[in-house]
């Protein structure tokens, strides 16, 4: 017996307008078995999370470069 999927999460590479989101919601709502479609508005929490991730990635890249440089 395989697992059952109860939903999907769609993430856009860049923010889209509310008007465009409404068009996507309307289209997805027409699909068989869809009972609800919601949108999530970009807020300060998202921006803070992105900055934290950028900082972590920058540190990891810098550490990797230092390690490579020290082996030369």
N, C-alpha and C positions, 0 to 999 in steps of 0.2 A: 504494500500500500504506500503510495507516495504522499508527500506533504501537500497540503492545500494552501494556495496563495489567497489571502483575503484582501490584498490591495497592492497598489504600486505607488511609488513616489517619483515624481518627475521634477528634475531640477534643471533650470535654464542656465546656460553659461554666462549670460548677462541678464540683468533685470529687464522686464518687459512692462509695458504700460498696463494699467487696469483694463483698458479697452481691449487690448490684445489678449489679456488673460481671460476676459469674459468670452471671447471668441473660442479660445481653446477649451474652456469649461463647457461651452455649449456643444462643441464637437465631441468631446469625450463623453458627455452625458448621453449622447445618442447611441453609444456603443452598448451592445447587449450585456446585461448583467450589472451595469453600473448603477448604483443606488445613490451615490453622492459624490460631488466634486467640490473641493474647497480650494481657495488660493491662500498663500501665505505672503504677507507683505514684508519686504525687506526692512529691518529696523536696526537700531543701534547695537543690539545684541549680536546680530549677524556681522556687522562691521567689526565689532570687537573680536569676535571669533576669528574672522579672516586675518586681522592684524596679529593675533596670537599665533596663528598657523604660519604666517609669513615670517614672524620672528623665529619660530622653531626651525623652519626650513632654512633660513639664512644661517642660523647657528650650525646646523648639521652640514651645510655646504662648506662653511668656513672651517669647521673641524676636519672635514674630509680633505680640503685643500691643504691645510696645515700638515696633516698626516702624510700626504703625498709629497709635499715640499720637504719634509724632514727625512724622507727616504731617498731623496736625490743626492 
